[in-house]
Amino acid sequence: MCENAELSSLDRNSELGSALTRTAGGNIYTLTIIGQIEGHQVLPDNVKTTKYEHVMPLLAQIEESEEVDGVLLLLNTVGGDIEAGLAIAELISGMKKPTVSLVLGGGHSIGVPLAVAARHCMIAPTAGMTIHPVRMSGTVVSAPATFQYFNRIQNQIVDFVASNSHISKQQFTDYMMATGELATDVGTVLYGKEAVSCGLIERLGSLSDALDCLHRMVAEQRQTAQTAQREEIQKKGGNFQPPVL
């Protein structure tokens, strides 16, 4: 009864741009992060958004579900709310289940930490990633404390990206503060090969590449779990019988 309820709940999230695919090689949950990452402020109805209050509990449910073996993240986002984006990225990076991200179209701004949060990240050759300093729209109090606040948030982003990718903090900061690349802003746009060559993204890839990688990771995790189970049973003097798939 509980199992069916769980599957029904996961399947219902297809309206959020997600789907659960069951295969012999493992059950893969596909989650899309698109449009603008919505934070504490509700965006207009004509703006495509990814709502953190939907994604965060969904990720927790996926992590706990025995019916999900791996997660495929498809990103095409312009960025959005920093705190909401980092919250989702922290959840993804803390998952034990295999995760693979694929940047399609764009993984801009706070989409960069979201992309590198997965255990393995790929980017399509034509996709772009915009790296720029922290910005805030609306009324801003002009005081030294405001600059310090911006600087601390920016350092959090730099630290997260550097610790979840192969790019150095200095190089990522240099990309953030570059001039002459963006017409109306400070920052840098990296496309497929450039994002890979600097170590931000692990490799170029397509949908089939991402799925192949995810299935390999699922198989490796299953093998590791079986080995641990075998060793535990043998310590107790029992006979290990591998599960039939």
Residue frames relative to the residue before (quaternion, step in Angstrom):
aa qw qx qy qz dx dy dz
M 1.0000 0.0000 0.0000 0.0000 0.00 0.00 0.00
C 0.6918 0.4609 -0.2774 0.4816 3.57 0.88 -0.99
E 0.6306 0.5459 -0.3345 0.4387 3.58 1.02 -0.81
N 0.6666 0.4950 -0.3015 0.4687 3.59 0.90 -0.90
A 0.6335 0.5286 -0.3303 0.4583 3.56 1.02 -0.78
E 0.6442 0.5237 -0.3168 0.4587 3.58 1.03 -0.83
L 0.6664 0.4952 -0.3027 0.4680 3.58 0.90 -0.91
S 0.6410 0.5266 -0.3285 0.4515 3.55 0.98 -0.83
S 0.6470 0.5256 -0.3116 0.4561 3.56 1.03 -0.85
L 0.6670 0.4877 -0.3057 0.4731 3.59 0.95 -0.85
D 0.6608 0.5117 -0.3062 0.4558 3.58 0.96 -0.84
R 0.6283 0.5609 -0.3430 0.4158 3.57 1.03 -0.72
N 0.6175 0.5790 -0.3421 0.4079 3.57 1.16 -0.52
S 0.3569 0.7284 -0.5039 0.2969 3.59 1.23 0.26
E 0.6073 0.5574 -0.3579 0.4386 3.59 1.14 -0.50
L 0.6509 0.4848 -0.3150 0.4920 3.59 1.26 -0.26
G 0.5791 -0.5873 0.3774 0.4210 3.57 1.25 0.14
S 0.6014 0.5320 -0.3723 0.4655 3.57 1.06 0.70
A 0.0511 -0.8019 0.5952 -0.0017 3.55 -1.21 0.49
L 0.2782 -0.7340 0.5971 0.1650 3.54 -1.19 0.66
T 0.0842 -0.8035 0.5893 0.0050 3.58 -0.65 1.15
R 0.2035 -0.7932 0.5674 0.0860 3.55 -0.71 1.12
T 0.0654 0.7906 -0.6028 0.0853 3.58 -0.72 1.09
A 0.6590 -0.5008 0.3795 0.4134 3.56 -1.30 0.27
G 0.6940 0.4793 -0.2688 0.4651 3.57 1.13 -0.65
G 0.7454 -0.3255 0.2092 0.5428 3.58 1.27 -0.01
N 0.4484 -0.6702 0.5255 0.2715 3.53 -1.24 0.51
I 0.1359 -0.8209 0.5544 0.0180 3.55 -0.58 1.22
Y 0.1972 -0.7624 0.6069 0.1071 3.55 -0.88 1.00
T 0.1679 -0.7901 0.5860 0.0646 3.57 -0.71 1.13
L 0.0303 -0.7998 0.5985 -0.0344 3.55 -0.73 1.12
T 0.2209 -0.7844 0.5676 0.1175 3.59 -0.81 1.00
I 0.1200 -0.7392 0.6587 0.0728 3.54 -1.12 0.81
I 0.0931 0.8394 -0.5133 0.1522 3.53 -0.14 1.35
G 0.7990 0.3316 -0.2181 0.4517 3.52 -1.38 0.16
Q 0.7169 -0.3883 0.3346 0.4726 3.53 -0.92 -0.99
I 0.4288 -0.6818 0.5275 0.2702 3.56 -0.98 0.87
E 0.2354 -0.8017 0.5384 0.1101 3.55 -0.49 1.22
G 0.2257 -0.7874 0.5643 0.1033 3.53 -0.92 0.97
H 0.8319 -0.1811 0.1476 0.5033 3.54 -0.95 -0.92
Q 0.6815 0.4325 -0.2824 0.5184 3.57 1.22 -0.34
V 0.3955 -0.7161 0.5255 0.2337 3.58 -0.87 0.97
L 0.3204 -0.7614 0.5372 0.1703 3.57 -0.79 1.05
P 0.6619 -0.5191 0.3516 0.4110 3.62 -1.19 0.43
D 0.6346 -0.5709 0.3814 0.3550 3.55 -1.21 0.57
N 0.6822 0.4926 -0.2970 0.4514 3.60 1.12 -0.54
V 0.6095 0.5150 -0.3554 0.4868 3.60 1.30 0.23
K 0.3731 -0.7079 0.5517 0.2353 3.57 -0.82 1.00
T 0.0110 -0.8317 0.5527 -0.0517 3.56 -0.77 1.03
T 0.2512 -0.6749 0.6603 0.2130 3.48 -1.43 0.28
K 0.2143 -0.8167 0.5286 0.0880 3.56 -0.46 1.21
Y 0.4392 -0.7324 0.4553 0.2518 3.57 -0.65 1.10
E 0.6360 0.5364 -0.3472 0.4328 3.60 1.07 -0.59
H 0.6313 0.4813 -0.3352 0.5074 3.58 1.30 -0.20
V 0.7165 0.4865 -0.2591 0.4275 3.55 0.84 -1.02
M 0.6565 0.5533 -0.3298 0.3924 3.60 0.89 -0.87
P 0.7109 0.4089 -0.2915 0.4924 3.66 0.76 -0.84
L 0.5900 0.5707 -0.3643 0.4399 3.56 1.16 -0.57
L 0.6504 0.5074 -0.3134 0.4704 3.60 0.96 -0.82
A 0.6392 0.5104 -0.3286 0.4722 3.58 1.01 -0.76
Q 0.6488 0.5126 -0.3139 0.4667 3.58 1.01 -0.80
I 0.6407 0.5231 -0.3205 0.4617 3.59 0.99 -0.83
E 0.6553 0.5295 -0.3107 0.4401 3.58 0.93 -0.92
E 0.7215 0.4357 -0.2355 0.4838 3.58 1.04 -0.77
S 0.5894 0.6214 -0.3647 0.3655 3.59 1.16 -0.52
E 0.3661 -0.7234 0.5466 0.2097 3.56 -0.93 0.93
E 0.6259 0.5550 -0.3267 0.4399 3.59 1.28 -0.21
V 0.6870 0.4259 -0.2730 0.5217 3.60 1.27 -0.12
D 0.2042 -0.8049 0.5512 0.0820 3.57 -0.77 1.09
G 0.8123 -0.0252 0.0402 0.5814 3.58 1.10 -0.61
V 0.2989 -0.7610 0.5574 0.1443 3.55 -1.26 0.50
L 0.1513 -0.7611 0.6271 0.0679 3.55 -0.94 1.00
L 0.1416 -0.7936 0.5899 0.0472 3.58 -0.70 1.14
L 0.1202 -0.7775 0.6160 0.0405 3.55 -0.74 1.11
L 0.0886 -0.8355 0.5423 0.0021 3.58 -0.55 1.19
N 0.1801 0.7149 -0.6670 0.1072 3.50 -1.09 0.89
T 0.2882 0.7871 -0.4731 0.2712 3.54 0.43 1.29
V 0.4066 -0.7006 0.5348 0.2404 3.55 -1.17 0.66
G 0.6299 -0.4942 0.3483 0.4875 3.58 1.28 -0.16
G 0.0536 0.8178 -0.5728 0.0173 3.56 -1.08 -0.62
D 0.8372 -0.1627 0.1397 0.5030 3.54 -1.14 -0.75
I 0.4476 -0.7310 0.4518 0.2472 3.58 -0.67 1.13
E 0.6942 0.4794 -0.2939 0.4493 3.59 0.78 -0.99
A 0.6534 0.5043 -0.3153 0.4683 3.58 0.97 -0.82
G 0.6651 0.5104 -0.3013 0.4543 3.57 0.94 -0.88
L 0.6707 0.4827 -0.2983 0.4777 3.59 0.95 -0.86
A 0.6111 0.5529 -0.3528 0.4431 3.59 1.05 -0.70
I 0.6643 0.4821 -0.2968 0.4880 3.57 0.95 -0.89
A 0.6504 0.5272 -0.3157 0.4465 3.59 0.95 -0.89
E 0.6438 0.5182 -0.3230 0.4612 3.60 0.98 -0.80
L 0.6353 0.5206 -0.3321 0.4637 3.59 1.01 -0.76
I 0.6607 0.5104 -0.3082 0.4560 3.58 0.91 -0.92
S 0.6916 0.4843 -0.2874 0.4523 3.59 0.86 -0.95
G 0.7009 0.4698 -0.2669 0.4656 3.59 1.18 -0.50
M 0.4860 0.6708 -0.4364 0.3512 3.59 1.25 0.09
K 0.3978 -0.7056 0.5360 0.2379 3.56 -1.08 0.76
K 0.6121 0.5531 -0.3574 0.4378 3.57 1.12 -0.54
P 0.6057 -0.5677 0.4085 0.3795 3.60 -1.11 0.61
T 0.0165 -0.7932 0.6085 -0.0181 3.56 -0.94 0.92
V 0.0307 -0.7732 0.6334 -0.0011 3.56 -1.04 0.85
S 0.1636 -0.7808 0.5962 0.0896 3.57 -0.92 0.91
L 0.0951 -0.7716 0.6275 0.0440 3.54 -1.16 0.70
V 0.2377 -0.7759 0.5727 0.1166 3.58 -0.58 1.19
L 0.0039 -0.7898 0.6105 -0.0584 3.55 -0.71 1.16
G 0.7903 0.2024 -0.1572 0.5566 3.59 -0.72 0.94
G 0.7233 -0.3762 0.2764 0.5089 3.55 0.30 -1.24
G 0.0739 -0.7427 0.6628 0.0601 3.51 -1.24 0.62
H 0.0834 0.8752 -0.4664 0.0973 3.52 0.71 1.18
S 0.8519 0.2026 -0.1245 0.4666 3.53 -1.36 0.40
I 0.8253 -0.0544 0.0632 0.5586 3.63 -0.59 -1.08
G 0.4950 0.6395 -0.4229 0.4089 3.57 1.30 -0.04
V 0.5566 0.6085 -0.3918 0.4078 3.60 1.20 -0.41
P 0.6794 0.4484 -0.3067 0.4933 3.66 0.79 -0.85
L 0.6204 0.5445 -0.3450 0.4468 3.60 1.04 -0.70
A 0.6595 0.5164 -0.3090 0.4504 3.57 0.99 -0.81
V 0.7467 0.4099 -0.2306 0.4704 3.58 0.83 -0.97
A 0.4981 0.6760 -0.4206 0.3435 3.61 1.25 -0.17
A 0.6022 0.5630 -0.3617 0.4355 3.60 1.13 -0.58
R 0.6238 -0.5583 0.3949 0.3784 3.56 -1.22 0.50
H 0.7724 0.0620 -0.0466 0.6303 3.59 1.15 -0.60
C 0.0770 -0.8250 0.5598 0.0114 3.60 -0.77 0.98
M 0.0934 -0.7829 0.6150 0.0136 3.53 -1.10 0.89
I 0.1536 -0.7715 0.6097 0.0977 3.54 -1.29 0.32
A 0.4630 -0.6527 0.5206 0.2977 3.55 -1.05 0.75
P 0.6222 -0.5837 0.3591 0.3785 3.63 -1.00 0.71
T 0.7381 0.4162 -0.2309 0.4781 3.61 1.03 -0.74
A 0.5326 0.6456 -0.4084 0.3643 3.62 1.23 -0.13
G 0.2207 -0.7864 0.5667 0.1086 3.55 -1.17 0.62
M 0.1466 -0.7663 0.6193 0.0885 3.54 -1.26 0.50
T 0.1963 -0.7911 0.5731 0.0844 3.57 -0.66 1.15
I 0.1073 -0.7830 0.6123 0.0205 3.55 -0.79 1.10
H 0.1763 0.7911 -0.5659 0.1510 3.59 -0.60 1.08
P 0.6450 -0.5216 0.3709 0.4175 3.62 -1.21 0.31
V 0.6342 -0.5052 0.4210 0.4067 3.55 -1.33 0.27
R 0.0530 -0.7944 0.6050 -0.0044 3.56 -0.94 0.94
M 0.1109 -0.7773 0.6139 0.0814 3.56 -1.24 0.41
S 0.2590 -0.7624 0.5737 0.1501 3.57 -0.91 0.90
G 0.6764 0.4744 -0.3565 0.4362 3.54 -1.22 0.40
T 0.7483 -0.3785 0.2947 0.4582 3.56 -1.32 -0.33
V 0.0517 -0.7916 0.6086 -0.0149 3.56 -0.83 1.06
V 0.4102 -0.7023 0.5260 0.2486 3.59 -0.85 0.96
S 0.3013 -0.7686 0.5407 0.1617 3.56 -0.66 1.10
A 0.3736 0.6965 -0.5202 0.3235 3.55 -0.05 1.34
P 0.6417 -0.5360 0.3709 0.4042 3.60 -1.15 0.53
A 0.6201 0.5629 -0.3468 0.4223 3.60 1.05 -0.73
T 0.6048 0.5572 -0.3544 0.4451 3.59 1.11 -0.63
F 0.6505 0.5001 -0.3131 0.4782 3.57 0.95 -0.86
Q 0.6460 0.5220 -0.3225 0.4541 3.58 0.95 -0.86
Y 0.6334 0.5316 -0.3228 0.4605 3.58 1.03 -0.80
F 0.6492 0.5081 -0.3050 0.4767 3.57 0.94 -0.94
N 0.6713 0.5176 -0.2981 0.4387 3.55 0.90 -0.96
R 0.6567 0.5104 -0.3125 0.4588 3.59 0.98 -0.81
I 0.6411 0.5043 -0.3255 0.4783 3.59 0.98 -0.81
Q 0.6497 0.5210 -0.3158 0.4547 3.57 0.96 -0.88
N 0.6420 0.5150 -0.3203 0.4691 3.58 1.01 -0.76
Q 0.6116 0.5437 -0.3503 0.4557 3.58 1.07 -0.69
I 0.6564 0.5061 -0.3048 0.4691 3.56 0.98 -0.85
V 0.6513 0.5157 -0.3114 0.4614 3.57 0.92 -0.93
D 0.6594 0.5118 -0.3066 0.4574 3.59 0.91 -0.92
F 0.6645 0.5084 -0.3113 0.4507 3.58 0.91 -0.91
V 0.6756 0.4928 -0.3003 0.4588 3.59 0.84 -0.96
A 0.6776 0.4988 -0.3005 0.4493 3.59 0.87 -0.94
S 0.7027 0.4657 -0.2747 0.4624 3.60 0.98 -0.78
N 0.7393 0.3764 -0.2215 0.5126 3.60 1.23 -0.33
S 0.7225 0.3093 -0.2340 0.5724 3.58 1.26 0.33
H 0.5481 -0.6124 0.4531 0.3453 3.56 -1.28 -0.25
I 0.4935 0.6290 -0.4480 0.4001 3.59 1.19 0.43
S 0.4597 -0.6824 0.4928 0.2830 3.57 -1.06 0.71
K 0.6315 -0.5281 0.4025 0.4003 3.57 -1.22 0.43
Q 0.6638 0.5246 -0.3098 0.4339 3.57 0.93 -0.91
Q 0.6802 0.4844 -0.3037 0.4588 3.57 0.89 -0.89
F 0.6458 0.5101 -0.3265 0.4650 3.57 0.99 -0.79
T 0.6411 0.5121 -0.3186 0.4746 3.59 1.02 -0.78
D 0.6263 0.5334 -0.3359 0.4587 3.59 1.02 -0.78
Y 0.6334 0.5140 -0.3265 0.4774 3.59 1.02 -0.78
M 0.6308 0.5517 -0.3239 0.4391 3.57 1.01 -0.82
M 0.7963 0.3530 -0.1429 0.4700 3.55 0.83 -1.04
A 0.3922 0.7418 -0.4700 0.2737 3.61 1.25 0.14
T 0.2127 -0.7601 0.6006 0.1272 3.57 -1.11 0.71
G 0.7326 0.4377 -0.3073 0.4211 3.56 -1.20 0.51
E 0.6127 0.5572 -0.3488 0.4388 3.58 1.26 -0.21
L 0.7770 0.2488 -0.1190 0.5658 3.58 0.96 -0.94
A 0.5363 -0.6780 0.4054 0.2972 3.55 -0.88 0.97
T 0.8246 0.1788 -0.0649 0.5328 3.60 0.87 -0.90
D 0.7475 0.3344 -0.1906 0.5413 3.60 1.16 0.33
V 0.4562 -0.6174 0.5536 0.3228 3.52 -1.39 0.07
G 0.5096 0.6439 -0.4562 0.3429 3.57 -0.92 0.83
T 0.3748 -0.7124 0.5574 0.2034 3.54 -1.36 -0.15
V 0.2159 -0.7341 0.6260 0.1507 3.53 -1.19 0.65
L 0.1033 -0.7851 0.6099 0.0310 3.56 -0.79 1.09
Y 0.1994 -0.7634 0.6027 0.1191 3.55 -0.95 0.91
G 0.8620 -0.2515 0.0986 0.4288 3.52 -1.36 0.40
K 0.7827 0.3444 -0.1951 0.4803 3.58 0.28 -1.26
E 0.6353 0.5357 -0.3352 0.4439 3.59 1.03 -0.76
A 0.6481 0.5216 -0.3164 0.4558 3.59 0.99 -0.85
V 0.6648 0.4855 -0.2964 0.4842 3.58 1.10 -0.70
S 0.6800 0.5204 -0.3023 0.4188 3.59 0.83 -0.96
C 0.7042 0.4407 -0.2778 0.4825 3.61 1.06 -0.62
G 0.5629 -0.6400 0.3708 0.3689 3.60 1.27 -0.05
L 0.4404 0.6964 -0.4652 0.3235 3.59 1.24 0.09
I 0.7721 0.1566 -0.0629 0.6126 3.57 0.98 -0.96
E 0.5421 -0.6756 0.3952 0.3057 3.58 -0.99 0.78
R 0.8126 -0.1473 0.1245 0.5500 3.61 0.89 -0.80
L 0.5378 -0.5506 0.5132 0.3798 3.51 -1.36 0.27
G 0.1316 0.8153 -0.5555 0.0969 3.56 -1.06 0.62
S 0.3294 -0.7001 0.5986 0.2076 3.50 -1.38 0.31
L 0.7407 -0.3804 0.2893 0.4721 3.56 -1.29 -0.11
S 0.6722 0.4935 -0.3068 0.4587 3.58 0.90 -0.90
D 0.6178 0.5389 -0.3417 0.4594 3.60 1.07 -0.70
A 0.6638 0.5103 -0.2996 0.4573 3.56 0.93 -0.92
L 0.6744 0.4868 -0.2939 0.4710 3.58 0.95 -0.86
D 0.6262 0.5313 -0.3361 0.4610 3.59 1.00 -0.79
C 0.6532 0.5145 -0.3022 0.4661 3.55 0.96 -0.91
L 0.6688 0.5093 -0.2965 0.4532 3.56 0.93 -0.91
H 0.6542 0.5055 -0.3149 0.4661 3.59 0.97 -0.81
R 0.6248 0.5241 -0.3382 0.4696 3.60 1.06 -0.70
M 0.6548 0.5132 -0.3053 0.4633 3.56 0.98 -0.85
V 0.6300 0.5266 -0.3247 0.4694 3.58 1.04 -0.80
A 0.6578 0.5114 -0.3051 0.4613 3.57 0.95 -0.92
E 0.6551 0.5094 -0.3100 0.4640 3.59 0.96 -0.85
Q 0.6623 0.5009 -0.3121 0.4615 3.58 0.97 -0.81
R 0.6237 0.5248 -0.3348 0.4728 3.57 1.06 -0.72
Q 0.6548 0.5168 -0.3087 0.4570 3.57 0.96 -0.89
T 0.6414 0.5217 -0.3134 0.4671 3.56 1.01 -0.84
A 0.6593 0.5070 -0.3056 0.4636 3.56 0.98 -0.89
Q 0.6525 0.5115 -0.3125 0.4636 3.59 1.00 -0.82
T 0.6404 0.5256 -0.3236 0.4571 3.57 1.01 -0.81
A 0.6581 0.5024 -0.3034 0.4718 3.56 0.97 -0.89
Q 0.6535 0.5097 -0.3088 0.4667 3.57 1.00 -0.82
R 0.6350 0.5333 -0.3230 0.4562 3.58 1.02 -0.83
E 0.6743 0.4942 -0.2964 0.4617 3.56 0.89 -0.96
E 0.6504 0.5175 -0.3226 0.4528 3.58 0.98 -0.77
I 0.6673 0.4923 -0.2993 0.4720 3.58 0.97 -0.88
Q 0.6547 0.5188 -0.3122 0.4524 3.58 0.99 -0.84
K 0.5988 0.5566 -0.3593 0.4500 3.58 1.10 -0.63
K 0.7170 0.4276 -0.2335 0.4986 3.54 1.12 -0.75
G 0.5544 -0.6564 0.3668 0.3567 3.57 1.31 0.13
G 0.5177 0.6483 -0.4104 0.3785 3.60 1.19 0.40
N 0.4747 -0.6351 0.5210 0.3160 3.55 -1.33 -0.02
F 0.3148 -0.7630 0.5395 0.1660 3.55 -0.82 1.04
Q 0.0878 -0.7717 0.6289 0.0347 3.56 -0.95 0.96
P 0.3354 -0.7639 0.5068 0.2168 3.62 -0.38 1.17
P 0.5462 -0.6304 0.4331 0.3417 3.59 -1.06 0.71
V 0.3941 -0.6899 0.5555 0.2452 3.56 -1.18 0.61
L 0.2520 -0.7895 0.5474 0.1165 3.58 -0.68 1.14
